[in-house]
């Protein structure tokens, strides 16, 4: 059988015609299938997943405190995942791709009377060498998500002040630049640091930084007190091409024509070890792979992916999808569903399930048919064990984005990042209202001591359950049970080794 992990040639080509693809599915009203054999909800425990997190923490400790793309810590993280998988009987593959790595050479943003700790947006452009000193300007709608929000505003040469929310940071930066702004300050719409990305390199952006909600309020107050306030803004950035990789592995049994993909990003930010974000998701799917390999033959092949360069703009998962679209579209069509796990051990957690049926949050993307059925696998499981859960916005902020853009049904789990916990959520899950779900998000404190063992155990068991159920049948998702010739063990030499 041919390997569908990687096509025969590597390319990164824009998707053509595939964005309109749809995966038709029946209404998810039938009872879930009874799964024989080992119950992975009992085997993929928080304790076992925590063992992997201890290894990732040690890797970060030995490699400059992080596991970021392009660092020895990321290389060691990939090697650890490969070692565990090979011991469990998997053949692993690395899918290499190039990344334009962003770096900050110099940063100075000064507003008279205000103390700022600005964070440059990844892929921001540079100001002139001498920087910019200019007054402030703001769109008529504070989020600046539409070009028309700048109508009637003379922002030429000014520093734009824009609120987070409503659209991607890149859109805010492009709109401000088109209005003539020389630089952009985006302030958070919730407590906490604003550490964002513009998604990809581009000349259409204005130099852009993020500041906290409190800092944004202070700038607005200073501006109200002095309408002629002058802001100094100097940001010098650079791009360097580096190579990184995804780690891929798939079960030796199960239909090649009805593949279930399970993914989590392996890289951290440069500022910390990334144990919750996203060592937790990576460790949960690693232990799921280990336990799944101990069972009998599967109806559907399960392909596991540890994505690289997620923190730079979901680059690893996008590369994987674009690569299949360009070189093996049949393999792309064979993916029945995608499960995403990005942060499943937040210290001030909620038990969040991506809201694929849009029962609470309207998605800013078209949700593929079958996604609601994938979501129901998690919610039915939680309901069955009387575990409270909440909907999490299906916003495209993680590695499922590339999959749903080409019509692949998806959902997943999320315990929270920079969202603020509500009183109602405290009633359901405990914790502290009015602070972030993960106060250590994208900081050096995202370490082993700040992972919720309770959340990790709840979510890890759910990861195992959902993966096992879809490995047995995707009937609720796409009308297929699976099985067939892919159930035979692959002969030696199947797949490529790194």
N, C-alpha and C positions, 0 to 999 in steps of 0.2 A: 504494500500500500504506500502511496506517496505521503511524504511528510507535509503537513499543512502549518507547521510552526513558522517556517520561513520559506518564501518563494526562492526560486533558483538564482535569481539575480536581485541585487539590492538597488532600490531606487526610492526617491522621495518625490513623488509626482502629485500634483494637485488632483483632487478627486474630480472626475468628469462623469456626469450623468448618474453617479451612484447616490447622490444626496437625495434623490427622489425615490430610492428603493424603499419598499415597505414590506413588513413581515406580518402577514395576516394571521390572526389567531382567533380561536373560538372564545366565546364568553366564558370567564372562569367561574363556572357554576358547579362543575363536577367535583366529587370528593377527591382529595389528594390520594395518590396511590399508596398502597401499603408496601413498605420497603423491607425486604428480608435482610437477615444477617445483622452485622454489627450496627449499633445505633451511634452515629458519630456525635450526636448531641451529648452523649455520655463519655465520649472519648476525647473530643477536642475541648479540653478544660482550660480554664484560666491559668491553673498551675503549670500545665505543660507549655502553654504559650509563653508564660513568664520566663521559663527556662531559656527560650530563644531571645527574649528581650535582655536577659542578663548578658548573653553573648554579644548582642548589638551594643549594649552600653560599654562593655569592655573594649570592643573595637573602637568606639568613639574615643574612649579614654586614652587609648594607645595611639591615636591618630589625630591629635590636635583638637579634640573635643567635638568633632562633627563627622558626619557621613555624607557630606555634600557631593554632588556631581563633580567628577574630575579630580577627586581627592583620593589619597590612600585609604581613607575610611570607607569610601564607596566601593572601591575595589575589594577591600576585605569583607564588606557586607555581602557583595555578590558571591565571593568565594565561599563564605559561610553557608549561604542558601544552597549553593551547588553541592557542597559537601554533604549536607543533610539530605538533600534530594537523592543523590547518588547512593547513599547508604540505604535509603528506602526503596531503591530499585529503579529510579527514574534515570532517563538520559536527558541531560540538560543542554540547552543551546544559549549562546549569547547572540543577540541581534545588535550589532554595532551601528551607530549613526553619529553624524556630526552635529555639534551644537555650537552656536555662537554664544560663548560665555561672556557675560556682562561683568564689568568691574568698575568701581568708582575710584577715580584718581584724586579728586578733590571735591569738597562740599562745604559751602558756607551760605547759610540762609539766615538773614538777620532782619528782624522787625523791631524797631525801637520800642523799648518798654516790655517786650515779650521774650520769654525764654523758650526756645524751640529745640526739639530733638528730631529733625526731619529725617525721613528714610527715603532714599532715592527709589523710584519705581524701576524695577528691572527692565532693561532695554530703553531707558530714557535716553534722549539725545543730550548733547552738551550745550551749554551757553557759550557765547564767545569767550575767548581766553580771559578777557578782563571781567567777565561776569556781566550782570545787569543790575542797574539801580533804577527803580521805576516805581510809579504809584500802583495801587491795587485796582483791579477791576473784577466784577462778578457778573455772571449771567442773570437774566431776569428770573429764571427758574434755577434754584440753588444747585441742583444736580448737574446741569449743563449737558444733558443727554441728547439734546436736539440742536442742530445748527441754528434753528429759529430761536433758541433760548438766548442767543447773543444778538438778536436783531435789535437795532437801536442802541447798542452798547459800543462805545469807542474803546476797544481794548488794545489798540495798536501800541506795541512796545511795552505794555503793562504786564504785571504779574497777576495772573488769574487766580481767584480764590473760589474753589468749588467744593461742594459737599459730596461725600461718598453716597452711593445708593442709586438705584434705578437702571444702571447700565455698567458696562465694563469700564475700567480706568482708561483704557486706550481710547474709547469713544470720547470721554471727557477731554483728554489731552488733545486729540485731533480737532475737536470742535473749537477748543480754546485757541489752538494754533491757527486754525482757519479764520478766526476772528481777529487775528493779529497779535495775540498774547505772546510775549517773549519767554514766559515761564509759567508753570502751574503749581499751585499748592492745593492738594486735595486733603480735606480734613475728615476724620472719621465721623460716622453717624452713631457710634456707640463707644463706650469706654474701651481703651486699649490702644496699643500701637497699630499704626496702619502700615503694614509691610506688604506691598502689592507689586504686581507685574503688569506691563503693557502687552504681554503675550508673545511678542516677537519683535525682532529689529524692524525699524522703519524710520524713514526720514520725515514722515508727516506729523510726528509728535512734537510738542513743545517740551523742553526740559521739565521734568515732573517729579515732585516729591510728595510723600504722605506725612501727615502730622496727626496727633491725637485729637479727639473731640474737644478736650479741654483747651488744647493749644489753638485749635481753630476758633473757639469761642473768644479766646484772649485776643487773637488777631482781629476778629470782627469788632470787639470792643475798642481796641486801639484805633481802628480805622474810623469807627463812629465818632471817636473823640477828636480825630484829626483827619479830615477827608483828604488832605494832601500828603498823608503818610508815605514815606519813601522806603521801599523794601530793597535790600541787597540780596541778590540771588546768583550764586556762582556754583555751577555743577559741571564737572569734567568727567566724562565716562569713556570707556573703551570696550571694544568687542574683540574676542580672541576665539578662533575656531578650535574646539576640542572634541575629542571622540569619547563617547560613553556608550552604554549598552543597556538593553533589557535582558532579563534572565527568563527563559521560557522552558517549560517542561509539560509533558502530557502523559496521561495514563496509557498503559500498554493495551488496554481493552476498551471497548466502546466504539460506537459507530463513528466513523470519520465524517459522515454526512450530517451529523446532528451533534455539534460540538458545544459544550458548555464551557464558557471562559470565566475564570475567577482571577481577579487582579487586585493589586495593591502597589502603591509606589514605594520604592526602596530608598530613595534619596532623602536626606534631611536638608534643612537650610544650613548655611555656613555658620550661623550664630549658635548652634547647639547640636546635641546628639540626636535629636528627633526621635525620642523613644515612643511617645504617643503619636507624633506626626512624622513618619508613619511606620515606626517600628512595630506598633501594635497591629496594624492591618497586615503588614508583611509577615509577622510572626504567626498571626492567626491562620493565614492561608497556608503557611509552611507546615504547621502542625496538621491542618486539614489534609494536605497532600500526603503526609506521613501516614495518617490513620486510614485514609482512603485506600492506600496501597496495600494495607493489610487485609482488605476484604476480598471478596470473590470478583468474578468478571462483571463489568458494568455494561449497561445498555448503551450509554452515551459516553463518548470520550470527554474527559475533563482536561482542559488546558489551563495551566496556571501561569500567570505573568507577574513578574516583579518589575515595575516600570522604572526607567531612569528619567532623570531631568523633569520630573513632575513639577518641582518647585520653580522651574524656569518657564513654566507655561504649558504643562501637560504634554511635553514634547515626546516622551517615549511612547505613550499610547497613540498619539497622533501619527508618529512615524510608523508604528505597526499597522494601523488601519490604511494609511496611504500606500504603504508598501504592498499590502495585499491587493488593494484596489488597482495598483499599476501592474502587478505581476502575476497575481493569482486570484482573480475576482470570484472564481468558483469556490475557493476556500473561504472567502469572505461571506459568501452566501450560505455556507455550511454552518456558520456560527448561529446557534439557536438562541442563546441568551448570554448576557454578561452580568456578573456580580462584582460590585466594587466595594472595597473596604478601606476607608481612609479615616483613621483616628477612631479607635474602638475602646479606648481606655482613659478618656478624659476625666480629670479629677473632680470636676463639678458637673458630672455627666447628665445627659438625658439618653434614653434608649430611643434613638432616632432611626426611622426607616425612610428611605428616599420616597417622596410622595409621587409615585409614578401615576397614580390615578387622579391626581390633582384635587383630592378631596378637601385639602386645606390650603394649599398654595398653587396658584396658577404658575405653570412652568413657562420660562421665557424662551422655550424651545418646543418643537413638535415632539411629543412623546410617542415613540413607536408602539404600534399595536403589540400586545403581549406583555408590555412592561407592567401593567396593573396586575397581571397574573404572577409575575415574578415578585412584585411587592407582597402579594397575598401569601406567598410561601413563608415570608418572615412574620407577617402580622398574624397569620393563623397559628404559627408556632408559638408566638408570644401569648396569644389569647389562650391557647391550649394549656400553657403552664401558668396562666394568670399573672403574667408579667406585664405591667403597664408599659406603653410605648407611645411615642408621638410621631407625627409626620415631620420629616426634614425636607426643606425645599429642594426640589429637583432642578437645581439652578445651573448645572453645567460647570460647577467649580472644581470637579475632580475628573479622574481618568475615564469615567463613563461617557464624557462628552463626545469623544470621537466615535464611540459605538452608536449612540443614539442619533448622531448626525447622519449615519448611513442606514438608519432604520433597524438596528439590532435592539431587541427588547432588553431592558436593563433595570436594575434597582440595586439596593445595597444598604449598608448600615453606617451610622455616623453618630458618635457620642458628643460632638460639638467642638467648635474651635473658638471663634471670636464673637459668637452670639452671647447675649446676656440672659442669664437664667431668670425665669419669671416666678412669681409666687405660686402659680398653679403648678409649675414644674417641680418646685420644692415639695409640694403636697404629694406628687407622684413618685419622686425619686430621692428626696432628701437633698442635701447640699445647701448652698447659699444663694439667695436671690440678690439680683442687682450687680453681680460680677460675672465675668466671662465663664463660659463652660469649660474652657481650658485657659486659665490665667497665664500659663507658661507657653502658650502658642508662639512658635517661632522665636523662642528665647533660649538662653543657655540652661534655664531651669526645666526644660522639657527633657527630664531625665528619669531614671528608674524609680526614684523616690516619689515622683509625682504622677504615677499611674494608678488609677483606681482598680484594685483587684476585683472589686464587685462588678464594675462595668465590664472589665476584661473577660471575666468568667461568663457573664450573661451573653455577651456578644460572640465570644469564641464558640460557644455551644451552638448558637444560631447560625454561625458561618458553616460549621460542620453539618448541621441539619439541612440547610438549604442546598449546599453543594451535593450532598448525598441524594436528596430527593430529585434534583434535576439530572444527576447522573443516572438515576433509575428511569425517569420519565419526564419529558417536557410537554406532555399532552395538553396541560392547561395553558401552556405558552403558545405552542404552534401546532397542536394537534398530532404531534409525533411522540411515539413511545421511545423509539430508537432500536438498537440492536442490529444484527446483520453481520456482514463480513468483517466489519471493524472489530468484532469481539475476539477474533483470533489474535493471540499474541504476535507482535511484529517480529519478523526475523532479525537476526543480528545485523547491525549496520543501518537499521531504520533511523532516519533523522540524522542531522548533522551534529557533530560535537564541536565545541569551540576551539 
